[in-house]
Amino acid sequence: MPMNENEFKPKIVAFCCNWCSYAGADLAGTNRLQYPADIKIIRVPCSCRVNPLFVLRAFQRGADGVIICGCHPGDCHYTTGNYYARRRMTLLFSMLDYLGIERGRTRVEWVSAAEGNKFAETMNDFVSTVTKLGENKRLEDLRCANK
């Protein structure tokens, strides 16, 4: 189906841990699984390395959705990193609710290196959810707008 020029394509930022989720994305690509190619993947050493300010800055710079992907709890390369990430993101979600950012625009997923299918399905589902929400204007910084 040809894409209409005016059709909304969300800008998605994905923070993926090096040891599991990034490898899962690599496996999805190797297996030629379909997920939107314009998702901006940022590799981080561990999901706990994602500072909530990174998420806020992504929204400020024009992201329509942000997803954080890490190792399954208990399988973290750094032992307890994803537990810290889970606690930190829970606090971030309550702050985003306070700011008026829809809950569907942020997500945390646990994807292992062997779950290429899950990575592709998660990204497709997330893009679908964000597309339904439309463009994010809530934290938009006009100085960062692409004109």
BAFI-3210 file (N, C-alpha, C; in Angstrom, 3 decimals, decimal comma, padded with zeros to 6 digits):
// residues 147
n [1|2|3|4|5|6|7|8|9|10|11|12|13|14|15|16|17|18|19|20|21|22|23|24|25|26|27|28|29|30|31|32|33|34|35|36|37|38|39|40|41|42|43|44|45|46|47|48|49|50|51|52|53|54|55|56|57|58|59|60|61|62|63|64|65|66|67|68|69|70|71|72|73|74|75|76|77|78|79|80|81|82|83|84|85|86|87|88|89|90|91|92|93|94|95|96|97|98|99|100|101|102|103|104|105|106|107|108|109|110|111|112|113|114|115|116|117|118|119|120|121|122|123|124|125|126|127|128|129|130|131|132|133|134|135|136|137|138|139|140|141|142|143|144|145|146|147]
n.u [000,852|000,778|002,368|000,849|001,759|001,018|000,579|000,931|004,002|005,409|008,057|010,316|012,232|014,463|015,890|018,252|019,622|022,995|023,643|021,424|018,854|019,746|021,147|018,985|017,612|019,453|019,324|016,689|016,964|018,821|017,292|015,514|013,113|010,173|010,032|009,536|011,940|012,883|013,099|014,889|017,553|019,267|022,130|022,853|024,937|023,552|020,133|019,690|021,256|019,893|018,973|016,244|016,100|017,059|014,910|012,998|014,358|014,388|011,660|011,401|012,987|011,458|010,568|008,014|007,476|009,004|010,896|012,187|014,376|015,481|017,433|015,857|014,405|016,585|018,344|020,240|023,257|024,745|023,972|021,902|020,951|018,663|016,613|016,974|016,480|013,778|012,544|013,281|012,040|009,372|008,945|009,472|007,324|005,151|005,796|005,630|002,907|001,958|002,900|001,287|001,759|000,781|000,268|000,791|002,911|005,368|007,360|008,462|010,301|011,264|013,625|015,340|018,552|018,028|015,502|014,497|012,114|010,288|011,324|010,838|007,999|007,322|008,280|006,710|004,150|004,415|004,914|002,479|000,726|001,670|001,259|-001,517|-001,952|-000,997|000,803|003,244|002,966|003,276|005,680|007,145|009,852|010,236|012,575|013,962|012,662|012,280|012,485]
n.v [-001,167|002,122|004,890|007,786|011,187|012,898|011,220|010,313|009,593|008,300|009,561|007,608|006,755|004,366|003,021|000,678|-002,053|-003,134|-005,872|-007,576|-006,552|-004,982|-006,902|-008,548|-006,907|-006,943|-009,661|-009,762|-008,217|-009,793|-012,075|-011,044|-009,903|-007,935|-004,624|-001,155|000,684|003,197|003,646|005,072|003,664|003,586|002,490|001,393|000,680|-000,665|-001,061|000,357|002,525|004,453|007,563|009,308|011,917|011,669|010,604|012,628|014,630|013,508|013,629|016,406|017,103|016,305|013,642|011,224|008,976|006,922|004,124|001,810|-000,793|-003,739|-006,342|-009,370|-009,336|-010,505|-011,613|-009,789|-008,455|-006,915|-007,725|-006,433|-004,286|-003,874|-003,906|-001,500|000,182|-000,363|000,631|003,332|004,092|003,742|005,874|007,919|007,584|008,385|011,066|011,890|011,508|013,537|015,726|015,559|013,867|011,285|007,948|005,865|006,665|006,050|003,252|000,238|-002,614|-006,021|-007,737|-010,467|-011,539|-013,649|-013,258|-012,223|-012,206|-011,286|-008,736|-007,470|-007,685|-006,199|-003,628|-003,086|-003,099|-000,989|001,210|001,240|001,894|004,477|005,800|005,894|007,654|010,000|013,016|014,230|017,000|018,059|018,441|019,885|021,731|024,676|025,698|023,506|022,533|021,071|022,732]
n.w [000,000|-001,002|000,597|001,852|001,459|003,515|005,602|008,969|010,439|013,173|015,282|016,788|019,591|020,715|023,492|023,953|025,701|025,604|025,866|025,666|024,472|022,291|020,918|020,382|018,594|016,542|015,873|014,956|012,649|011,236|010,793|009,055|009,912|009,990|010,989|011,738|010,017|010,582|013,288|015,885|017,257|020,240|021,622|024,823|027,692|029,722|030,738|033,050|032,772|031,438|031,903|033,324|032,375|029,784|028,429|028,725|027,312|024,766|024,115|024,178|022,030|019,924|019,700|019,287|020,668|023,202|023,933|026,251|026,319|027,837|029,496|030,650|033,941|036,413|034,612|033,983|032,707|034,369|036,861|038,761|037,348|035,670|037,522|038,879|036,720|036,246|038,589|038,412|035,996|036,636|038,391|036,558|034,774|036,347|036,621|033,947|033,542|035,184|033,729|031,559|029,440|027,366|028,490|026,743|025,196|026,231|027,145|028,720|028,043|028,279|026,608|025,392|024,037|022,362|021,429|018,856|017,380|019,310|019,731|017,229|017,115|019,397|018,719|016,430|017,584|019,430|017,730|016,382|018,496|019,212|016,815|016,722|018,808|017,768|016,818|019,106|021,039|023,485|025,114|023,371|022,186|020,723|019,729|018,890|016,738|013,523|010,613]
ca.u [000,000|001,627|002,183|000,434|002,723|000,519|000,397|001,786|004,990|005,954|009,493|010,471|013,582|014,542|017,116|018,404|020,833|023,976|023,813|020,237|017,907|020,423|021,402|017,681|017,361|020,359|018,752|015,499|017,452|019,441|016,197|014,684|011,789|009,721|009,650|009,877|013,382|013,270|013,206|016,252|018,018|020,444|022,676|023,375|025,534|022,538|018,909|019,755|022,036|018,978|018,560|014,943|016,275|017,228|013,561|012,417|015,047|013,914|010,354|011,638|013,584|010,510|010,165|006,604|007,435|010,295|010,819|013,419|014,431|016,592|017,444|014,802|014,818|017,319|019,315|021,038|024,705|025,282|023,284|020,634|020,728|017,300|015,747|017,095|015,787|012,330|012,135|013,473|011,042|008,079|008,889|009,378|005,967|004,259|006,118|005,074|001,457|001,781|003,153|000,251|002,198|-000,023|000,990|001,179|004,094|006,575|007,192|009,639|010,150|012,406|013,843|016,659|019,296|017,465|014,108|014,362|010,682|009,654|011,765|010,099|006,595|007,231|008,446|005,518|003,042|004,656|004,701|001,034|000,136|002,052|000,602|-002,906|-001,941|-000,692|002,026|003,426|003,226|003,243|006,970|007,870|010,676|010,208|013,935|014,477|011,784|012,868|011,659]
ca.v [000,000|003,317|005,789|009,142|012,165|013,508|010,195|010,538|008,568|008,746|009,521|006,728|006,547|003,123|002,810|-000,773|-002,475|-003,747|-007,309|-008,356|-005,953|-004,590|-008,165|-008,968|-006,102|-007,478|-010,943|-009,451|-007,803|-010,949|-012,960|-010,265|-009,653|-006,606|-003,587|000,122|000,899|004,541|003,747|005,448|002,805|004,083|001,391|001,785|-000,496|-001,352|-000,258|001,263|003,692|005,423|008,596|009,852|013,150|011,288|010,422|013,973|015,334|012,941|014,250|017,827|017,210|015,946|012,236|010,961|007,856|006,448|002,788|001,357|-002,252|-004,281|-007,773|-009,822|-009,269|-011,684|-011,987|-008,610|-008,633|-006,193|-008,327|-005,823|-003,034|-003,680|-003,590|-000,053|000,812|-000,515|001,595|004,679|004,362|003,883|007,272|008,759|007,499|009,233|012,448|012,152|011,665|014,878|016,684|015,421|012,995|010,067|006,774|005,016|007,187|005,487|001,831|-000,536|-004,010|-006,892|-008,541|-011,101|-011,599|-014,717|-012,944|-011,331|-012,095|-010,421|-007,363|-006,947|-007,541|-005,098|-002,366|-002,874|-002,760|000,337|002,194|001,290|002,630|005,887|006,347|006,191|008,840|011,173|013,763|014,701|018,439|018,489|018,949|020,389|022,924|025,264|025,925|022,259|022,098|020,996|023,506]
ca.w [000,000|-001,043|001,744|001,563|001,967|004,745|006,631|010,133|010,790|014,459|015,554|017,936|020,118|021,481|024,253|024,048|026,404|024,715|026,021|025,307|023,539|021,054|020,231|019,876|017,387|015,524|015,452|014,149|011,336|010,586|010,378|008,119|010,482|009,630|011,944|011,103|009,904|011,010|014,750|016,267|018,348|020,958|022,425|026,135|028,323|030,529|030,808|034,205|032,361|030,832|032,838|032,935|031,595|028,381|027,887|028,617|026,223|023,498|023,848|023,914|020,703|018,873|019,663|019,563|021,599|023,689|024,509|026,892|026,260|028,604|029,796|031,559|035,349|036,835|033,586|033,647|032,662|035,521|037,992|039,194|036,621|035,174|038,665|039,057|035,597|036,445|039,627|037,886|034,960|037,315|038,832|035,367|034,233|037,143|036,280|032,616|033,743|035,736|032,653|030,535|028,350|027,373|028,991|025,621|024,498|026,828|027,424|029,112|027,618|028,531|025,413|025,457|022,776|021,538|021,128|017,712|017,065|020,312|019,484|016,076|017,498|020,354|017,988|015,601|018,480|019,992|016,659|016,156|019,617|019,117|015,622|017,109|019,682|016,952|017,076|020,478|021,084|024,881|025,587|022,217|022,324|019,385|019,260|018,345|015,646|012,184|009,674]
c.u [000,901|001,309|001,843|001,464|002,306|000,308|001,419|002,704|005,651|007,472|009,656|011,946|013,542|015,898|017,224|019,709|021,714|023,896|022,616|019,417|018,551|020,745|020,099|017,295|018,217|019,822|017,511|015,915|018,053|018,375|015,217|013,244|011,424|009,378|010,129|011,381|013,817|013,207|014,666|016,669|019,288|020,910|023,269|023,959|024,511|021,302|018,932|020,542|021,155|018,470|017,180|015,037|016,498|015,866|012,889|013,051|014,614|012,555|010,523|012,176|012,688|010,124|008,676|006,440|008,842|010,082|012,191|013,367|015,665|016,487|016,259|015,297|015,439|018,381|020,239|022,536|025,378|024,510|021,930|020,285|019,297|016,299|015,788|016,341|014,278|011,814|012,203|012,392|009,636|007,896|008,748|007,960|004,994|004,533|005,546|003,550|001,152|001,951|002,121|000,667|001,410|000,833|001,488|002,422|005,410|006,307|008,525|009,359|011,419|012,526|015,243|017,290|018,716|016,040|013,970|012,910|009,982|010,060|010,958|008,622|006,400|007,327|007,233|004,322|003,193|004,417|003,215|000,338|000,419|001,399|-000,842|-002,981|-001,661|000,584|002,064|003,795|003,450|004,552|007,795|008,601|010,799|011,602|014,519|013,674|012,540|011,952|012,203]
c.v [001,235|004,262|007,190|010,103|012,751|012,502|010,394|009,339|009,017|008,642|008,749|006,626|005,298|003,045|001,307|-001,126|-003,275|-005,269|-008,122|-007,694|-005,539|-005,834|-008,744|-008,204|-006,597|-008,799|-010,722|-009,031|-008,955|-011,903|-012,283|-010,104|-008,193|-005,775|-002,277|000,414|002,263|004,738|004,059|004,622|003,403|002,958|001,953|000,532|-001,338|-000,454|000,696|002,528|004,786|006,356|009,102|011,157|012,861|011,164|011,783|014,753|014,804|013,537|015,721|018,032|016,686|014,489|012,124|009,807|007,433|005,091|002,424|-000,163|-002,735|-005,782|-008,115|-009,705|-010,604|-012,126|-010,844|-008,929|-007,964|-006,547|-007,688|-004,545|-002,817|-003,458|-002,088|000,685|000,764|000,477|003,026|005,032|004,460|005,313|008,218|008,748|008,353|010,707|012,813|012,292|013,073|015,946|016,594|014,600|011,691|008,862|005,889|005,470|006,666|004,033|001,239|-001,976|-004,764|-007,843|-009,141|-011,154|-012,643|-014,429|-011,895|-011,122|-011,147|-008,970|-006,747|-006,726|-006,356|-003,757|-002,072|-002,455|-001,343|001,428|002,343|002,117|004,127|006,543|006,724|007,438|010,121|011,860|014,289|016,181|018,932|019,089|019,575|021,699|023,530|025,558|024,685|021,791|022,118|021,739|023,378]
c.w [000,000|000,104|001,255|002,159|003,303|005,870|007,746|010,363|012,084|014,516|016,854|018,308|020,981|022,161|024,491|024,743|025,443|024,715|025,577|024,204|022,225|020,229|019,667|018,619|016,240|014,980|014,586|012,738|010,554|010,050|009,432|008,612|010,248|010,866|011,351|011,166|010,426|012,517|015,071|017,478|018,931|021,875|023,706|026,791|029,091|030,573|031,996|033,872|031,751|031,926|032,405|032,148|030,113|027,708|027,707|027,472|024,862|023,131|023,492|022,500|019,583|018,784|019,984|020,538|021,971|024,337|025,071|026,904|027,005|028,760|030,699|033,001|035,791|035,846|033,197|033,706|033,860|036,797|038,313|038,436|036,186|036,306|038,960|037,947|035,793|037,479|039,105|036,869|035,558|037,810|037,642|034,810|035,034|036,867|034,906|032,681|034,242|034,648|031,532|029,332|028,453|027,747|027,844|024,883|025,061|027,191|027,852|028,733|027,934|027,346|025,481|024,071|021,826|021,079|020,020|017,322|018,025|020,089|018,341|016,425|018,444|019,635|017,119|016,441|019,029|018,945|016,370|017,246|019,502|017,904|015,937|017,987|018,901|017,381|018,509|020,456|022,511|025,378|024,473|022,540|020,924|018,848|018,591|017,132|014,328|011,223|008,289]
res [m|p|m|n|e|n|e|f|k|p|k|i|v|a|f|c|c|n|w|c|s|y|a|g|a|d|l|a|g|t|n|r|l|q|y|p|a|d|i|k|i|i|r|v|p|c|s|c|r|v|n|p|l|f|v|l|r|a|f|q|r|g|a|d|g|v|i|i|c|g|c|h|p|g|d|c|h|y|t|t|g|n|y|y|a|r|r|r|m|t|l|l|f|s|m|l|d|y|l|g|i|e|r|g|r|t|r|v|e|w|v|s|a|a|e|g|n|k|f|a|e|t|m|n|d|f|v|s|t|v|t|k|l|g|e|n|k|r|l|e|d|l|r|c|a|n|k]
***
